[in-house]
Amino acid sequence: MKLYSYKTVAILCTLGLLGSTSIAIGAQVGSYGDIKTTLTPSHSIQDVRPYIFSDVPADFWAATSIAVMTKEHAINGYSDGTFKPDQPLTREEAAALFANIIGDTPTVMLSSSFNDITSDRWSALAIESVAQKNIISGYGDNTYHPEKYMSRQEFAVVADNYLHYLGYTTDDPTILDDYAYGDQKFVAPWAQDAVRELASFGFLMYDKHSLFNPEKYITRAEATEITFRMTHTEQALAFQNTLYKQKTENNAVTMINKALGYDGDFTKFRNNGAMFWNNEKLYITATNTKDVKKLTDALSGDSVLSKTAVVSQGKHTQAYFDELQNQATDLYSSLEPNGKVLSVVPDLTASTLTITVDELSSNTESVVTKQFNKQVLIQLPPMDQSKWSQPIHFPLNRGVDLLK
């Protein structure tokens, strides 16, 4: 039997390179001590070796992300068995990283968009691929500078461009204002939103007292860790859920426009109905019975949307809820100046607005109930408050942004 340290076992298990194991765990994550594990590998050392690098010890802070991303061929090590984790990432390496993650790089290069990229360069296809997708751009003189090192803020823009390439739309740019590193003012104007957005998703380590060091070169380990978080973590799953909901909403907007004859002006629906998420279902409500029938017929003809969306009669419209939301949240803020609104959503019949907050005194609850009667229900979150990261509003608050 091969004897591995606990940390190495953790990495190999993540890679799926171990078979049956017998593990004695006596320490919490982050304090492994001298724990060792006996196991029977299901892969030979030749299978494992490509993902173990001589300069990436098992306790290296990015060891897991490096192992996973190299196993998936998103990024590679060097022929001498090293990864060079602290070496700055070049622009062509960044192109290869995102091209490999996307996985649709063409096999033949017909022409190059850049004067300094020839077809025989190892990264030529990747560079052209990400450039065509507007993930990484070149310079004004039609050059790419493939061997130039990339700064942290430049990489943040590239990573954010990738998220938007997938179809993500920034719901509410003002939410990004809540994220600011200690040196945020030194981040270039063209990188401000990208840095904040990555931090808001948890793809960057964020603390308002920490420094981002925007002009510092990003290392191969840092770039690997960020893309690992973007593709293999709970934060990645949360992002994919957000992206899925946005795409579903966009499809619903198209359906509503066509069914109700809005000629692309979805804002008209604000006075006729509402659209919101509840328990992973997209509810589309209308106050007019005839509109409900039209929407129901349109939904039944959409094999994809019909599995996610529900059409029903609603009591109030989006315009009504918007005004109610403004009044109720303003009142809450005046009563609970240190409190935070976590979510705002109508009930399934679009008759009551439920506002979830992180602080709620009995006096505040009483005042809100008295002010709005049964139209507003204010409550503390029914789950661990740590799971609520930012205000959640129902889709129509984005207005015409849904049409982009």
Secondary structure by P-SEA (a helix, b strand, c coil): cccccaaaaaaaaaaccccccccccccccccccbbbbbbbbccccccccccccccccccccaaaaaaaaaaaccccccccccccccccccaaaaaaaaaaaaccccccccccccccccccccaaaaaaaaaaaccccccccccccccccccaaaaaaaaaaaaaaaccccccccccccccccccccccccaaaaaaaaaaaccccccccccccccccccaaaaaaaaaaacccaaaaaaaaaaaaaaaaaaaaaaaaaaaccccccccccccccccccccbbbbbbccaaaaaaaaaaaaacccccccbbbbbbcccaaaaaaaaaaaaaaaaaaccccccccccccccccbbbbbbccccaaaaaaaaaaccccbbbbccccccccccbbbbccccccccccc
